[in-house]
Amino acid sequence: MTTSMTDNAREVSPPATGSRTTFWLGVVSLVGVVALILLSFFVAPEDDDQHDAVRMIFIHVPMAMLTYVAFSLTAIGSVLWLWKRSVWWDTVAHGAAEVGVMFCGLTLFTGSIWGRPTWGTYWDWGDVRLVTTMILFLIMVGYLAVRSLDGDTATLATRAAVIGIIGAVNMPIVNRSVTWWASRRTLHQKSSLTDGKLEGLTLFTMMFGLVVFSIVMVWMLIHRFRISWLERQVSEGDLSEALIARRAEAAVVSSEGGSK
């Protein structure tokens, strides 16, 4: 199996970690983040109840939504690894897990900052959504911990895939927790997108933030996929081929610089 995995990797190995597409994705991401900051702080109005604290919604909600997207990719990749032994999808799962953990951490962080002026506290262990989101974060940190262990790549991928699927099972619980445990004392309100309270520039800015951070996520996933693929080659004894690819990339960059 290891031989077939190596042959598969050789056939579709990315020639570089960057490309013209990722360069322009990076430029668009940077411009988008700057535009989002301007919209968030200088254009969008403050809320009647939350005042300036409402501006955290432009980061917090997109981060939470994209956390679901990233961990869903991890779950899909995990299933296809267990079912088809797809190295490509396993690499997608690994990269998406790393990006998802970062986004999930930022969701918890921005939520805590937003919670202090809104709820009067940074954290409340009685809030079901806070606790279930923390559990999801820890599950996926465990996924990454397994991937970082020494051992057979295929065996570690299989163990991590099981954890990735367990994390996916927890996502609907996180998403629906406020509704399912409505009888409990909870700080979280229902979805900002479905309660009808967002409108005008506030709604536009939040959706713009979702688009911007989606582009950022795609940019990060592409780079992380290519890095993970090269790391897999190295771990399977393809160090020489990886070095050749890196030298070829450096030669192309050098020639492009000389031509300019």
N, C-alpha and C positions, 0 to 999 in steps of 0.2 A: 504493500500500500504506500509506503514511504517513497518508493521509486516512482509510482504513478503520480503521486502528489508533486514530486520534484519536476517530472516531465511536464505536468500541467502548468506549474509555475513558470517554467522556462518559456512555454508557448505564449503566455499572455503577460509576462512580466513588464511592468511599466518602465519605459526607458529613462524616466527622470521623476523626481518628486514635484517638479514644477513644470508648467507649460504656459503657452500664451493664454489659454483659456483661464487657468487659475490666476494668472497675473491680472487679467481684466476683472475677474471675479473679486480679487483682492481690492482693486481700485474702486469698484462699485460698492463693495462692503464699506470701505473707509469713507467714501463720500456719503453713503447712506447713514452711517453712524453719526457723522457730523451734522447732517440734515436733521436726524432724529433728535439730537441734543438741542438744536436750535428750535425745532418745533415744540419740544417738551417744555423748555424753560422760558421761551420768549413769545410763543404764538398760542399754544393751547391755554385756555382759561383755567383758573383755579376752581375747585369744587365749592359749592355752597356750604357743605358740611365738613369735608376733609381739608378744604383749603389747598395749600401747596403739596400736602402729603399725597394727594391723588396722583401726582406726577409719577410716582413709583409704578403705577399701573402700566406705563409705557414700556417698562422693562420686565416687570414681574410676570405679567400675563403671557407675553410672547415666550419668555424663558420656560414657563410652565408648559405651554402647549408644545414647544419644540422638544422638551424633555420626553413627552409622550412619543413624538415622532422618532427620536433617536433610539429610545428603548424598544419601540416597535420594530425598528430595523434590526436591532440586536436579536429580538425574539424570532423574527423571520429567518435571519441568517443562521440562528442556532438550530431551528427546525430543519432547514435545508442541509446543514452540516450533518445532523444526526440521520437524516433520511437519505441524502444523495452523496454525502461526503464531499460536498462542494467546497473546495479551498477558497474560491472567490467569495462565496457567501459567508464563510467563516471569518474571512478577513474584514468583510463589511461589518459583521457583527461585532468584532473586536474594536474597530475604529469608532463605530456608532456608540458603543458602550463608554468609551473614553470621553467622547464629546457629550454624551448624555449625562454622565456623572458631573461634568463641569457645569452644564446647564441646570441640572437638578440642584447642585450646590448653590448656584447663583439664585435659583428660585427660593431656596430656604433663606439665604442671606438677605435678599431684597424683601422677602416677606416679613422677616423679623424687623428690618428697619421700618417698613411700612406699618407694621403692627404697633410699634411703640407710640406714635402720636394718635393712631386710630383706636387701638384697643387699650392703651395704657400699659402694655407689656410687650417685651420682645418675644416671649414664648409662653405657651400654656399647654402643659401635658394633657389637659382635659380636652383639647381641640383635636377631633378625630383626623381632620385633614393634615394638620401639622405632623401628627404622630405617624400616620400611614405614609406620608411623603418622606419622612426621615427613615422609615423602614425600607422604602423603595431605594433610597440613596445608599443605605448600608448594604442591601442585597447586591446592588450593582458594584459597589466598592469591593465586595467579596468576589464578584465575577472577575474584576481586574486583578485582584490578589491571586486568584487561581491562575490566570493567564501569565502572571509574572514568575511563577514557580519554575524551578529547574525540572526537566523531565522530557518525556516524549511529547512532541508537539501535538500529535493526533490525540493522545490520551488527555492532555490538558485541555484541548479544544472541546472534547466530549464532556468533560466535567464542567467546564465553564458554560457550555450550551445548556445544560440542565439548570444551572443557576439563572441564566438569561431568560429561560422560559418561566421560571418561578417569579422572576421580577415582572414579567409581562402579566402574569396572573394578578399581581398586586395593583397594576395600573387602574383597572376599572374600579377597584375598591377606593383608591385615592380620588378618582374623578367623581364618583357618586357618593362619597362618604357624607357630605353635607346633607344630601337628600335621604340616604338610608338611615342615618342617625339623627334625623331632624328633631327627635324628642329629647336628645341630649343637649346639655349646655354647650354651645359651640360658638367660637368667635368668628369663624368664616361665614360669609354670606354666600348666596348662590352665585352662579356664573355671571360675571359682568357682561357677557355677551348676550345672555338670554333674559336678564331681568329688565331690559328695556330702559335702563337709567343712563346709558351712554349715548351721546348724540353729538352731532356737529364736529367741531375740531378735536374734541376729546376722543371720539370714536375713530375719526380719521387717523389721528396720530398713533393710537394704539395699533390699528391695522397696518399702518406704515411701519411701525416697529416690528410687527410680525414678519412683514416682507423682508425688511433689512436683516433681521437676525436669521431668517431662513437662508438668505444668501450667504451670510457668514457661516452658517452651519454646513452648507454645501461645500464652501471653500475649505473648511476644516476637514470635512469627511474625505474629500478627494486627496488632500495631502496626507492625512492619516492612513488612508487605504494604501497609498503608494509606499509610505514608510513601513507599514506593517508587512507588506508583501516582500519588500527588500529584507526586512528582519527575518522573515520566514526562510528566505533563500539562504541567508547567512547561517541560521540555526540548522539548516539541512545540509550544510557543507558546500554551499554555492558562493563562498566568499569571493573567489576569483572572478566569477561572472558578475557579481555585484560591483566589484572594483572596476571592471571593464566598463560597465554601464555608467558608473560615476565619472570615469575618465572621458568617456564619449560625451557625456553631458557637459563637462567642463570645456572640452574642445569646441563644442557647438557654441557655448556661451562666449568663449574667447574669440571665435571667428566672427560671431555676430557683432561683438564689441569692436573688432578690428575693421569690419566693413563699414561701421558707422563713422 
